[in-house]
Amino acid sequence: MDTEVLCLGESMALFVPAEPGPVDEVRTWTRTVGGAESNVACHLAGLGVRASWVSTVGADAFGRAVVSAIASAGVDVSSVEVDPSRPTGLYVKESSATGSPVRYYRAGSAAAGMGPALLDRLSLDGVRIVHVSGITAALSPECLALMRGLIATARPTHLLSFDVNWRAPLWTDGEPGVLRELADASDIVLVGDDEAAAVLGVSTVDEIRRVLPGPRTLVVKHGERGASLIERDPSTGEDLPVVFEPALRVDVVEPVGAGDAFAAGFLAATLNGATPGRRLRAGHLRAAGALRAHDDLGTPLPSELVAELLEADGASWAATRLTEQGVLR
């Protein structure tokens, strides 16, 4: 399969409560898969984009389960490597509509052993976008070197997409300032305004652009309010006017994974040459499915509804709400 979007980063076994109640009393858990970059790859495959996921897993049952689950979503996993000595990482998530505390068990994981040598084995023939996130940079010095190697790699035919994906617990022993370095050297950057406040010390669209002048495409996510897009005019080198698109109103079940879904929707629409507003709207629509589920991927909205809402006027879009009972207008 010729890859259009190559996603690189760690994926882990994910455990979520399978019964209600305080987490310290839960006795039954559901194992699934979680990982920002593989989430994006799975969503892209669901949108008809040829996507691949590159990573390293352990030679264990969790690693086999992770690879199998991602492959079953239609993602090319042929470049995933198996480390015979390091384990597959895992994490535990408490599920809540207002935020889901996460506990990682990934120190010394197989993916943390990824380094710049991986680039020598990475085929970018035909790839249009390489998608990564700031999570990888936090895993180990070797992973940070890999990220810097990706940035230094010539990009004559592909774009480098970087989702900041700020995860404070991963940076207790690292310097998050490197995220600014990585973001500013990328072509497409996605960042939440709350992440920007924590990592860059600024939160408005204009301030974020001032701190990150390098990317040709900058998406600033404003949570349930919507998202803004700044792009550089290739003919003049100047920024075009900011485009803002409000988010779709959704009764949230659990928010983790929605950012990955948004990234996939936005990137897929970008590959299709959609207009700026439509690219943002495509991101919101894909995120809506993830917001309505306890697992990271969720169930995508029906294609007929997506097509209708992509074309809806502003008033119809604003009047739409997704609830447990269905679509309200």
C-alpha positions as CSV (number, residue, x, y, z in Angstrom):
1,M,0.0,0.0,0.0
2,D,1.4,3.4,-1.0
3,T,1.3,5.6,2.1
4,E,-0.1,9.2,1.9
5,V,0.2,10.0,5.6
6,L,2.9,8.3,7.8
7,C,2.2,8.6,11.5
8,L,5.1,7.9,13.9
9,G,4.8,7.5,17.7
10,E,4.2,5.2,20.6
11,S,0.9,3.3,21.1
12,M,0.1,1.4,24.2
13,A,-2.3,-1.0,25.8
14,L,-5.1,1.1,27.3
15,F,-7.3,0.1,30.2
16,V,-10.6,1.8,31.0
17,P,-13.1,0.9,33.7
18,A,-15.8,-1.5,32.5
19,E,-18.1,-0.7,35.4
20,P,-19.2,2.5,37.2
21,G,-18.0,3.6,40.5
22,P,-14.8,5.0,42.1
23,V,-11.7,3.8,40.3
24,D,-10.2,2.2,43.4
25,E,-13.3,0.0,43.6
26,V,-13.4,-1.0,40.0
27,R,-12.7,-4.7,39.5
28,T,-13.4,-5.1,35.8
29,W,-11.4,-3.3,33.1
30,T,-11.6,-3.2,29.3
31,R,-8.4,-3.4,27.4
32,T,-8.1,-1.4,24.2
33,V,-5.4,0.6,22.4
34,G,-4.3,4.2,22.8
35,G,-1.7,6.4,21.2
36,A,-2.0,9.8,19.6
37,E,-0.3,9.1,16.3
38,S,-1.9,5.7,15.8
39,N,-5.3,7.3,16.6
40,V,-4.7,9.8,13.8
41,A,-3.7,7.0,11.5
42,C,-6.8,5.0,12.3
43,H,-9.1,8.0,11.7
44,L,-7.3,8.8,8.5
45,A,-7.8,5.2,7.2
46,G,-11.5,5.5,8.1
47,L,-11.6,8.6,6.0
48,G,-10.2,6.8,3.0
49,V,-6.6,8.1,3.3
50,R,-3.8,5.6,2.9
51,A,-2.1,5.8,6.3
52,S,0.7,3.9,8.0
53,W,1.9,3.8,11.6
54,V,5.5,3.4,12.5
55,S,6.6,2.5,16.0
56,T,8.3,-0.1,18.2
57,V,6.4,-2.5,20.5
58,G,7.6,-5.2,22.9
59,A,7.7,-8.9,22.1
60,D,4.7,-9.5,24.4
61,A,0.9,-10.0,24.2
62,F,0.2,-6.3,24.6
63,G,2.4,-5.5,21.7
64,R,0.7,-8.0,19.5
65,A,-2.7,-6.8,20.5
66,V,-1.8,-3.2,19.8
67,V,-0.4,-3.9,16.3
68,S,-3.4,-6.2,15.5
69,A,-6.0,-3.6,16.6
70,I,-4.4,-0.8,14.5
71,A,-4.0,-3.0,11.5
72,S,-7.7,-4.0,11.8
73,A,-8.6,-0.3,11.3
74,G,-7.0,-0.4,7.8
75,V,-3.6,1.1,8.8
76,D,-0.4,-0.2,7.3
77,V,1.7,-1.5,10.2
78,S,4.4,-3.2,8.1
79,S,7.1,-0.9,9.4
80,V,6.4,-1.5,13.1
81,E,9.4,-3.1,14.8
82,V,9.5,-5.5,17.8
83,D,12.0,-5.0,20.6
84,P,12.9,-8.4,22.2
85,S,13.9,-6.9,25.5
86,R,11.7,-3.8,26.3
87,P,8.0,-4.1,27.1
88,T,5.0,-2.5,25.4
89,G,3.9,0.5,27.4
90,L,0.4,0.7,28.9
91,Y,-1.8,3.3,30.6
92,V,-4.9,3.5,32.6
93,K,-7.6,6.1,32.1
94,E,-10.5,7.1,34.3
95,S,-13.3,8.2,32.1
96,S,-15.2,11.4,32.7
97,A,-17.0,14.0,30.6
98,T,-15.1,16.9,32.3
99,G,-11.6,15.3,31.9
100,S,-10.0,11.9,32.3
101,P,-7.1,11.4,34.6
102,V,-4.4,9.2,33.0
103,R,-1.7,7.1,34.7
104,Y,1.2,6.0,32.4
105,Y,3.3,2.9,32.8
106,R,5.6,3.5,29.9
107,A,9.1,4.2,31.4
108,G,11.6,2.1,29.5
109,S,9.1,1.0,27.0
110,A,10.0,-0.4,23.6
111,A,8.9,2.8,21.9
112,A,11.2,4.8,24.2
113,G,14.1,3.1,22.5
114,M,13.3,4.6,19.1
115,G,16.1,6.8,17.9
116,P,17.5,8.5,14.8
117,A,18.7,5.2,13.3
118,L,15.0,4.5,12.5
119,L,15.2,7.2,9.8
120,D,17.6,5.1,7.8
121,R,14.9,2.4,7.5
122,L,12.0,4.8,6.9
123,S,10.7,5.0,3.4
124,L,9.1,8.3,2.5
125,D,8.4,7.5,-1.2
126,G,5.0,8.8,-2.1
127,V,4.3,10.2,1.4
128,R,2.6,13.5,1.4
129,I,2.5,14.1,5.2
130,V,4.5,12.8,8.1
131,H,2.5,13.3,11.3
132,V,4.2,13.3,14.8
133,S,3.5,14.8,18.2
134,G,5.3,16.3,21.1
135,I,4.6,13.2,23.1
136,T,7.5,11.3,21.4
137,A,10.0,14.0,22.2
138,A,9.3,13.5,26.0
139,L,9.8,9.7,26.0
140,S,13.6,9.6,26.0
141,P,16.7,11.4,24.7
142,E,16.8,9.0,21.8
143,C,13.2,9.8,20.8
144,L,14.0,13.5,21.0
145,A,17.0,12.9,18.7
146,L,14.6,11.1,16.3
147,M,12.3,14.0,16.3
148,R,15.1,16.4,15.5
149,G,16.3,14.1,12.8
150,L,12.8,14.2,11.2
151,I,12.9,18.0,11.2
152,A,16.4,18.0,9.6
153,T,15.3,15.5,6.9
154,A,14.8,17.2,3.5
155,R,11.1,17.6,2.7
156,P,10.9,18.0,-1.1
157,T,7.6,16.2,-1.5
158,H,6.1,15.8,2.0
159,L,5.0,18.1,4.8
160,L,5.8,17.6,8.5
161,S,2.7,17.8,10.7
162,F,3.3,18.4,14.4
163,D,0.6,18.2,17.1
164,V,2.0,19.7,20.3
165,N,0.0,17.3,22.5
166,W,1.2,18.6,25.8
167,R,1.3,15.9,28.5
168,A,2.6,17.5,31.7
169,P,3.4,14.1,33.5
170,L,5.8,13.2,30.7
171,W,7.9,16.3,31.2
172,T,8.9,16.0,34.9
173,D,12.5,15.2,33.8
174,G,12.6,17.0,30.5
175,E,12.6,20.5,29.1
176,P,9.3,21.3,27.4
177,G,10.8,24.3,25.7
178,V,11.9,21.8,23.0
179,L,8.3,21.7,21.9
180,R,8.6,25.3,20.7
181,E,11.7,24.3,18.7
182,L,10.0,21.3,17.1
183,A,6.8,23.2,16.4
184,D,8.4,26.2,14.8
185,A,10.4,23.9,12.4
186,S,7.3,22.0,11.2
187,D,5.1,22.8,8.3
188,I,1.7,22.1,9.9
189,V,1.2,22.7,13.6
190,L,-1.8,21.9,15.8
191,V,-2.0,23.3,19.3
192,G,-4.7,24.0,21.9
193,D,-4.7,27.5,23.4
194,D,-4.5,25.9,26.8
195,E,-1.4,24.0,25.7
196,A,0.2,27.1,24.3
197,A,-0.4,28.9,27.6
198,A,1.5,26.1,29.4
199,V,4.3,25.5,26.9
200,L,4.7,28.9,25.1
201,G,3.5,31.3,27.8
202,V,0.9,32.8,25.4
203,S,-2.7,31.9,24.5
204,T,-4.2,34.2,21.9
205,V,-4.0,33.4,18.2
206,D,-1.9,36.4,17.4
207,E,0.5,35.8,20.3
208,I,0.9,32.1,19.3
209,R,1.7,33.1,15.8
210,R,4.3,35.6,17.0
211,V,6.0,32.8,19.0
212,L,5.7,30.3,16.1
213,P,6.3,32.2,12.9
214,G,7.8,29.2,11.1
215,P,4.9,26.9,10.2
216,R,3.1,27.6,7.0
217,T,-0.1,26.3,8.6
218,L,-1.0,26.9,12.2
219,V,-4.2,25.6,13.8
220,V,-5.1,26.9,17.3
221,K,-7.8,24.9,19.0
222,H,-10.1,26.6,21.5
223,G,-11.8,23.6,23.1
224,E,-15.6,23.6,22.8
225,R,-15.5,27.1,21.4
226,G,-13.9,26.1,18.0
227,A,-10.6,26.4,16.2
228,S,-8.7,29.1,14.3
229,L,-6.5,28.7,11.2
230,I,-3.6,30.9,10.1
231,E,-1.8,30.1,6.8
232,R,0.9,31.8,4.9
233,D,0.2,33.0,1.3
234,P,2.8,31.0,-0.8
235,S,3.0,33.8,-3.3
236,T,3.7,36.7,-0.9
237,G,5.0,35.0,2.2
238,E,2.5,37.0,4.3
239,D,-0.2,35.5,6.6
240,L,-3.7,35.3,5.2
241,P,-6.6,36.5,7.4
242,V,-7.4,34.2,10.3
243,V,-10.2,31.8,9.7
244,F,-12.3,30.7,12.7
245,E,-14.8,27.9,12.7
246,P,-17.0,27.2,15.8
247,A,-17.1,23.7,17.1
248,L,-20.1,21.5,16.7
249,R,-22.1,21.3,20.0
250,V,-21.7,17.8,21.5
251,D,-22.9,16.2,24.7
252,V,-19.5,15.0,25.8
253,V,-19.0,11.5,27.1
254,E,-15.2,11.7,27.4
255,P,-12.8,14.1,25.8
256,V,-9.5,12.1,25.4
257,G,-8.8,11.3,21.8
258,A,-10.8,14.2,20.3
259,G,-7.7,16.2,19.4
260,D,-6.3,13.2,17.4
261,A,-9.7,12.9,15.6
262,F,-9.7,16.6,14.8
263,A,-6.1,16.4,13.4
264,A,-7.1,13.5,11.2
265,G,-10.2,15.2,9.9
266,F,-8.2,18.4,9.2
267,L,-5.3,16.6,7.5
268,A,-7.7,14.5,5.3
269,A,-9.5,17.6,4.2
270,T,-6.2,19.4,3.6
271,L,-5.0,16.5,1.3
272,N,-8.3,16.9,-0.6
273,G,-7.7,20.6,-1.2
274,A,-10.7,21.8,0.8
275,T,-11.2,25.4,1.8
276,P,-9.8,26.6,5.2
277,G,-13.3,26.7,6.9
278,R,-14.2,23.3,5.5
279,R,-10.9,21.8,6.8
280,L,-11.6,23.1,10.3
281,R,-15.2,21.9,10.1
282,A,-14.0,18.4,8.9
283,G,-11.8,18.4,12.0
284,H,-14.7,19.2,14.3
285,L,-16.9,16.6,12.8
286,R,-14.4,13.8,13.2
287,A,-13.7,15.0,16.8
288,A,-17.4,14.8,17.6
289,G,-17.4,11.0,17.2
290,A,-14.5,10.7,19.7
291,L,-16.2,13.0,22.2
292,R,-19.2,10.7,22.3
293,A,-17.3,7.5,23.4
294,H,-15.2,6.3,26.3
295,D,-12.4,4.9,24.1
296,D,-9.9,7.0,22.2
297,L,-11.4,6.5,18.7
298,G,-15.2,6.5,19.2
299,T,-17.7,5.9,16.4
300,P,-17.5,8.3,13.5
301,L,-20.7,10.2,12.6
302,P,-22.7,8.8,9.7
303,S,-21.3,9.9,6.4
304,E,-24.6,11.4,5.3
305,L,-24.7,13.6,8.4
306,V,-21.1,14.6,7.8
307,A,-21.7,15.6,4.2
308,E,-24.8,17.6,5.2
309,L,-23.0,19.5,8.0
310,L,-20.0,20.2,5.8
311,E,-22.3,22.1,3.5
312,A,-24.5,23.6,6.2
313,D,-24.8,27.4,6.5
314,G,-23.6,29.0,9.7
315,A,-27.0,29.2,11.3
316,S,-27.8,25.5,10.6
317,W,-24.3,24.5,12.0
318,A,-24.8,26.5,15.1
319,A,-28.3,25.1,15.7
320,T,-27.1,21.5,15.5
321,R,-26.4,19.5,18.7
322,L,-25.3,15.9,19.1
323,T,-26.9,14.2,22.1
324,E,-27.4,10.6,23.3
325,Q,-30.9,10.8,21.8
326,G,-29.5,11.8,18.4
327,V,-29.2,15.0,16.4
328,L,-31.1,18.0,17.7
329,R,-31.6,21.1,15.6
